[in-house]
Amino acid sequence: MTGYVKIKNRIRKEWKRLWNTVIPLWGKQVVYYNQSSLRYAFAKYGREKISDVGCGPFSSAIVISSLSDKKVLPQEVARWAVEHGFYEYQHGSLHSLIPAVMKNYGLHCEDLKTDTKTMTQRLKMGGLAIVLCRPGTFSRG
């Protein structure tokens, strides 16, 4: 019973700590949702766990919540992605989710490919970037 109570208390503590996490970044308040948080351990994204394949909904929710007056949770974006055909079993989000969900929330999104100069300029102007990448420096999957 003691182990259960410790885990329950850890989850409760982490849940409260990460519920409204905001990170000051370049003079901007950026909402942060941690995909590895225990808070999302059992949340679903289609037929899978959002903690395993939900990088699209997480990154989108961070950008939407940080750049608009709407606070959107990753589960809401995941639900929207499934309903609108942007989720694929064992692959997670289609890359087309990002511009589609941004448009749905009234935000402009532009695919810069590998144009790091323009990306740097946009970041300096207060924009945010979602970087989709293969396994390597930022990701194992």
BELJOZI-V10626 format. One record per pair of residues at least 24 apart in sequence whose ideal C-beta (glycine too) atoms are under 8 Angstrom apart, sorted by sequence separation. I is the first residue (numbers start at 1). J is the second residue. D is the distance in Angstrom with one decimal. If there is no record, write none. Layout:
i:j:d
I:J:D
I:J:D
This chain:
i:j:d
14:38:5.3
15:39:5.2
50:74:6.2
54:78:5.8
57:81:6.1
77:101:5.8
80:104:6.8
14:39:6.7
33:58:5.4
50:75:6.6
56:81:6.7
11:38:4.9
10:38:7.2
11:39:7.7
33:61:5.7
50:78:5.5
33:62:5.8
31:61:7.8
32:62:6.4
56:86:7.5
31:62:5.8
43:74:7.7
30:62:6.9
33:65:8.0
43:75:5.4
46:78:7.6
98:130:5.6
45:78:4.3
72:105:6.9
31:65:3.9
40:74:6.9
44:78:7.6
98:132:7.6
31:66:4.9
40:75:7.8
43:78:7.6
70:105:6.2
30:66:4.7
45:81:7.6
46:82:5.2
56:92:6.2
57:93:6.8
29:66:7.0
45:82:7.3
53:90:7.7
55:92:6.7
56:93:2.8
60:97:6.9
64:101:7.4
68:105:5.9
95:132:5.8
28:66:7.1
53:91:7.3
54:92:6.6
55:93:7.1
56:94:7.9
60:98:6.2
64:102:7.2
68:106:6.6
35:74:7.5
53:92:3.4
54:93:7.6
59:98:7.6
63:102:7.1
68:107:6.2
31:71:7.1
33:73:7.3
53:93:7.6
57:97:7.9
67:107:5.9
33:74:5.3
46:87:4.5
48:89:7.1
56:97:4.8
60:101:4.9
64:105:4.8
45:87:6.5
47:89:5.6
48:90:7.4
56:98:6.6
60:102:7.1
46:89:6.1
64:107:6.6
48:92:7.5
63:107:7.2
45:92:7.0
67:127:7.8
67:128:6.4
66:128:6.2
63:128:4.9
62:128:7.5
63:130:6.4
60:130:7.2
59:130:4.6
55:139:7.9
26:123:7.1
26:124:7.5
28:126:5.7
30:128:7.1
27:126:7.8
26:126:7.4
